[in-house]
Amino acid sequence: MCFNPKVWGDPDIFRPERFLDPSTGVFKKNDSLLPFSTGRRACIGGTLARDNLFLFSTNLFQKLNITLDPSVPQNELKAVLPL
């Protein structure tokens, strides 16, 4: 279903820009893309996994003090992180 040439044009070629809005460059949802979690083969543990990841990351942020490295100049961080 993800290799339909009527929908994707050239489905065998890797072109991630087909999922970006040309005017803004932001991801746009395409209803023809359903790679996972659909039909009979949907993962029954998907919700449990998402909830566990949320709880794990929340616990990390509560217990740890996460800061930027002071030895790295700010202009180098702006190239990597959208601050």
C-alpha positions as CSV (number, residue, x, y, z in Angstrom):
1,M,0.0,0.0,0.0
2,C,3.0,2.4,0.5
3,F,4.3,1.6,-3.0
4,N,1.3,2.8,-5.0
5,P,2.7,4.7,-8.0
6,K,-0.6,6.6,-8.4
7,V,-0.1,8.1,-4.9
8,W,3.7,8.5,-4.7
9,G,4.7,8.9,-8.3
10,D,8.1,7.1,-7.8
11,P,7.7,5.0,-4.7
12,D,11.1,3.2,-5.1
13,I,13.1,6.4,-4.8
14,F,13.9,7.7,-1.3
15,R,12.6,11.3,-1.2
16,P,11.8,12.5,2.3
17,E,10.9,16.0,1.0
18,R,7.6,14.5,-0.3
19,F,6.4,14.6,3.4
20,L,7.3,18.3,3.8
21,D,5.1,21.3,3.1
22,P,6.9,23.1,0.2
23,S,6.0,26.6,1.6
24,T,6.9,26.1,5.3
25,G,9.2,23.0,5.2
26,V,7.2,21.5,8.1
27,F,6.0,17.8,8.1
28,K,2.6,17.4,6.6
29,K,0.3,14.4,7.3
30,N,-0.5,12.2,4.3
31,D,-3.5,10.0,4.6
32,S,-1.9,7.5,2.2
33,L,1.0,6.8,4.6
34,L,0.0,4.1,7.1
35,P,3.2,2.1,7.7
36,F,2.3,0.8,11.2
37,S,-0.6,0.4,13.6
38,T,-3.4,-0.3,11.2
39,G,-5.7,-3.2,10.8
40,R,-5.3,-6.7,12.3
41,R,-1.5,-6.3,12.5
42,A,-1.5,-3.3,14.8
43,C,0.8,-3.7,17.8
44,I,-1.2,-4.5,20.9
45,G,1.5,-3.1,23.1
46,G,1.9,0.3,21.3
47,T,-0.1,2.2,23.9
48,L,1.8,0.6,26.8
49,A,5.1,1.3,25.1
50,R,4.2,5.0,24.6
51,D,3.0,5.4,28.2
52,N,6.3,3.7,29.5
53,L,8.4,6.1,27.4
54,F,6.5,9.0,28.7
55,L,6.9,7.9,32.3
56,F,10.6,7.0,31.8
57,S,11.5,10.4,30.3
58,T,9.4,12.3,32.9
59,N,11.2,10.5,35.7
60,L,14.6,11.3,34.1
61,F,13.7,15.0,33.9
62,Q,12.5,15.0,37.5
63,K,15.6,13.3,38.9
64,L,18.4,14.8,36.8
65,N,19.5,18.3,36.2
66,I,20.0,18.5,32.5
67,T,21.9,21.6,31.2
68,L,24.0,22.7,28.2
69,D,27.7,22.2,28.3
70,P,29.2,25.6,29.3
71,S,32.5,24.9,27.5
72,V,30.7,24.9,24.1
73,P,30.1,28.4,22.6
74,Q,26.5,29.5,22.1
75,N,26.9,30.0,18.4
76,E,27.9,26.3,17.9
77,L,24.8,25.2,19.8
78,K,22.5,27.3,17.6
79,A,23.7,25.3,14.5
80,V,22.6,22.1,16.2
81,L,19.8,23.0,18.5
82,P,16.9,25.3,17.5
83,L,17.0,27.5,20.6
